[in-house]
Amino acid sequence: MSKLVLIGGGGHCKSVLDAALRMGVFQEIVILDPGLNAGSKVMGCAVYGDDDKLGELREKGLDNAVITVGCVGDTLLRRKLAEKADAYGYSYPAIIDPSAVVSEFAKLEPGVFVGKNAVINAGAQIGRHAIINTGAIIEHNCHIGAFTHVAVGATVCGDCNIEEDVFIGAGATLIQGLTIEKKRFIKAGEVIVR
Ligand SMILES: CC(C)(COP(=O)(O)OP(=O)(O)OC[C@H]1O[C@@H](n2cnc3c(N)ncnc32)[C@H](O)[C@@H]1OP(=O)(O)O)[C@@H](O)C(=O)NCCC(=O)NCCS
């Protein structure tokens, strides 16, 4: 059983934490967030301080981390926090809610979060620190770039190539075979056909 540090203690953290608890594979889960009081608890897990404590926690033997600051578009903070954790040599497990369906023929890179009832089909590749949020669908052979966020209930049909740092809004639909350039922001409910 390993120990996990969640970097960011807000709403997205609660989704990730709930999934991590349901996975039942972490012996201890600690949260870092500058906006929360050290010693307080989020869903039964201790807040240890802010991200300046990453080194101290690494020395205490916590070697797994997930970036749990949420984002709607701008991934800069998530990227900065990942760089900071990289410098201390953290590993990034994929956190997959047990209700999600992930094909054994899909490939997930480190630090990916897959929320409740999400589906990732065969041949899909999900880049590091990407978020596949609650109920999102990633169809066969899609590539999802690093730090991209596919928000709740969005659908990416087969063979799409979604580059890095893209935001796909809640309930958006992308038809098959599209390429979406990096940093593009797709609005909630948008239907993209070209
Ligand atoms: C597109 C978006 C960023 C616009 O936000 P905003 O700049 O605050 O815009 P406003 O809410 O002031 O709306 C401006 C106009 O755009 C329209 N609009 C807002 N969001 C829209 C959307 N998703 N699709 C179509 N029109 C939209 C509004 O109706 C409004 O129209 P009006 O000027 O005719 O009244 C936002 O609505 C959105 O889609 N955010 C993504 C949220 C999301 O997916 N969250 C998932 C979290 S997991």
The ligand as an ORCA input file, in Angstrom:
! r2SCAN-3c Opt
* xyz 0 1
  C     -18.150     29.595    -22.883
  C     -18.043     30.120    -21.475
  C     -16.572     30.116    -21.035
  C     -18.607     31.523    -21.449
  O     -18.488     32.059    -20.188
  P     -18.634     33.663    -19.975
  O     -17.575     34.354    -20.744
  O     -18.744     33.895    -18.505
  O     -19.947     33.981    -20.740
  P     -21.359     34.436    -20.166
  O     -21.904     33.434    -19.224
  O     -21.233     35.869    -19.730
  O     -22.231     34.388    -21.491
  C     -21.957     35.230    -22.605
  C     -22.886     34.805    -23.730
  O     -22.451     33.524    -24.241
  C     -23.505     32.567    -24.092
  N     -22.889     31.310    -23.665
  C     -22.240     31.067    -22.509
  N     -21.813     29.817    -22.497
  C     -22.192     29.242    -23.649
  C     -22.053     27.950    -24.168
  N     -21.422     26.993    -23.491
  N     -22.553     27.706    -25.372
  C     -23.205     28.659    -26.062
  N     -23.389     29.918    -25.612
  C     -22.873     30.190    -24.403
  C     -24.418     33.144    -23.013
  O     -25.734     32.657    -23.147
  C     -24.326     34.625    -23.292
  O     -25.129     34.915    -24.400
  P     -25.874     36.344    -24.510
  O     -24.780     37.392    -24.565
  O     -26.645     36.221    -25.788
  O     -26.738     36.452    -23.288
  C     -18.788     29.211    -20.471
  O     -20.173     29.360    -20.533
  C     -18.477     27.728    -20.659
  O     -18.959     27.011    -21.529
  N     -17.623     27.282    -19.738
  C     -17.264     25.881    -19.633
  C     -17.829     25.327    -18.347
  C     -17.602     23.866    -18.221
  O     -17.652     23.099    -19.174
  N     -17.306     23.421    -17.008
  C     -17.000     22.038    -16.746
  C     -16.413     21.889    -15.386
  S     -16.039     20.174    -15.089
*
